Every structure is written in C-alpha cells, then in structure tokens.
Amino acid sequence: MTVVQHYATNCLENVKVMLISPSQTLASSTVEYCIASGFVKIMPADGRTLITHISNVVIEVES
C-alpha cells in the first residue's frame, strides 16, 4: 500500500499516468507530486519532463 503524505512532496516510480488534457497515457513514469500545492511533475521513460496541476492527472499505482 502506498502512503500519501498530504503536506510533503511524494515520489512514485513505475506508475501509469493519464493526463486529462491533452489526453494521453504515459506508462512506466516517475511522478513527483504534492497534494497541498497541487503540482505534479511527470517524468516518462522517454526523457521528457511534464509539469501540470494535480486536477489534470490520474495516477494509477499497480501493486
């Protein structure tokens, strides 16, 4: 189970990220996010870095 810290920056690896706009799915990504500030930094395997608001993403953690 993943522990979420609401006032700290959290980091997840090898997760599936679905961006709402523009619509795309990024598999095997590393995600850094903070619920309190609302930022999400997505680093897919292709070397890009995407930064968006937390309301623009769905993060799927496979257990």
C-alpha positions in Angstrom: 0.0 0.0 0.0 1.2 3.5 -0.9 1.4 6.0 2.0 0.4 9.5 0.9 1.8 12.5 2.9 -0.6 15.4 2.3 1.9 18.2 3.1 5.0 16.8 1.7 6.3 16.0 -1.8 5.7 12.4 -2.7 7.5 10.4 -5.3 6.2 7.3 -7.1 8.1 5.2 -9.6 6.8 2.9 -12.4 3.3 4.2 -12.4 0.8 4.7 -15.1 -0.2 8.4 -15.6 -3.3 9.5 -17.6 -3.3 13.2 -18.5 -6.8 14.6 -19.0 -5.8 17.5 -21.3 -4.2 16.9 -23.6 -5.4 13.4 -23.5 -2.5 10.9 -23.2 -1.4 7.9 -21.2 2.2 7.6 -20.0 3.3 4.2 -18.8 6.3 3.4 -16.6 6.6 7.0 -15.4 8.2 8.5 -12.3 5.9 11.0 -10.6 6.6 13.7 -8.0 3.6 15.5 -6.5 2.3 17.5 -3.6 -1.4 17.4 -2.7 -1.2 20.7 -0.7 0.4 22.8 -3.5 -1.3 20.8 -6.3 1.8 20.3 -8.6 2.6 17.1 -10.4 5.9 16.5 -12.2 5.8 13.6 -14.6 9.0 12.0 -15.9 8.2 9.4 -18.5 10.7 6.9 -19.7 11.3 8.9 -23.0 13.2 11.5 -21.0 10.6 14.3 -21.1 9.5 16.3 -18.0 5.9 17.4 -17.8 4.6 19.6 -15.0 0.8 20.1 -14.5 -1.8 20.6 -11.8 -2.9 17.6 -9.8 -6.5 18.0 -11.1 -5.3 17.3 -14.6 -4.0 13.8 -13.9 -5.0 10.3 -12.9 -2.2 8.3 -11.3 -2.6 4.5 -11.4 -0.3 2.6 -8.9 0.0 -1.1 -9.6 0.5 -3.2 -6.6 
